[in-house]
Amino acid sequence: MLGGFKSSHWYLGLTDEGSEGVWRWVHTNATTKYTAWSKGQRQPEGGTSQNCVVYSYADSFHWHDIGCAAECSTICKKRVQ
């Protein structure tokens, strides 16, 4: 489904900006136990320059950590009534 969009990476709303290696959801500040890192990203250590997580279309939608200033699309959560 996401492959039809123009972007190849989508922000998930997950960051370790406050504490390196501790991944938190930006909307709740809750940590996550689930991860889907790319094989080359098992223990992402981007330091202070790579603090946001994206889905990578080119990598079967596995996660990558990148700089938060990178231009990527976003995935939004919306309550359905």
VOKE-205772 format. One record per residue (C-alpha): residue in three letters; y, x, z. Coordinates in steps of 0.001 Angstrom, whole numbers, padded with zeros to 6 digits, always signed. Layout:
ALAYXZ;...
//
This chain:
MET+000000+000000+000000;LEU+002557+002660+000975;GLY+001730+004697-002120;GLY+003820+002304-004214;PHE+007047+003379-002533;LYS+009180+006216-003890;SER+009036+008403-000771;SER+006139+010747-000059;HIS+006836+010971+003700;TRP+007705+008285+006249;TYR+009098+008759+009746;LEU+006902+007198+012419;GLY+009404+007113+015279;LEU+007535+009819+017191;THR+009253+012954+018528;ASP+008755+015885+020899;GLU+012477+016640+021036;GLY+012667+016344+024857;SER+009606+018482+025644;GLU+007827+020604+023039;GLY+004312+019317+022371;VAL+004773+016055+024306;TRP+004999+013368+021619;ARG+006916+010214+022565;TRP+007805+007010+020740;VAL+011569+006869+020298;HIS+011829+003120+020949;THR+009923+003117+024287;ASN+009831+006776+025386;ALA+006070+006284+025985;THR+003767+009184+025186;THR+000984+008733+022657;LYS-002699+009552+023096;TYR-003565+008745+019485;THR-002899+011412+016878;ALA-003713+011801+013191;TRP-002532+015352+012502;SER-003325+016973+009188;LYS-006043+019645+009399;GLY-003365+022321+009105;GLN-001323+020620+011843;ARG-003923+020307+014642;GLN-001579+021861+017207;PRO+001821+021499+015552;GLU+004137+024154+016863;GLY+007296+023724+014867;GLY+009404+024739+017851;THR+012835+023228+018119;SER+013196+022929+014338;GLN+010328+020446+013775;ASN+010504+017618+016295;CYS+009747+014465+014281;VAL+006479+013113+012881;VAL+005909+011745+009383;TYR+003020+010193+007485;SER+002333+012345+004440;TYR+001264+010423+001322;ALA+000111+013666-000330;ASP-002143+014391+002669;SER-003947+011031+002875;PHE-001332+009729+005347;HIS-002097+012342+007969;TRP+000697+013379+010294;HIS+003033+016350+009885;ASP+005822+017523+012169;ILE+009107+018159+010380;GLY+012768+018552+011141;CYS+014396+015293+012235;ALA+017271+015819+009767;ALA+014909+015717+006773;GLU+015491+012796+004431;CYS+012469+010512+004688;SER+011862+006802+004626;THR+011052+004941+007817;ILE+008346+002561+008891;CYS+009642-000300+010988;LYS+007936-002544+013482;LYS+008915-006195+013402;ARG+007759-009002+015652;VAL+006114-011808+013703;GLN+006714-015325+014972;
//
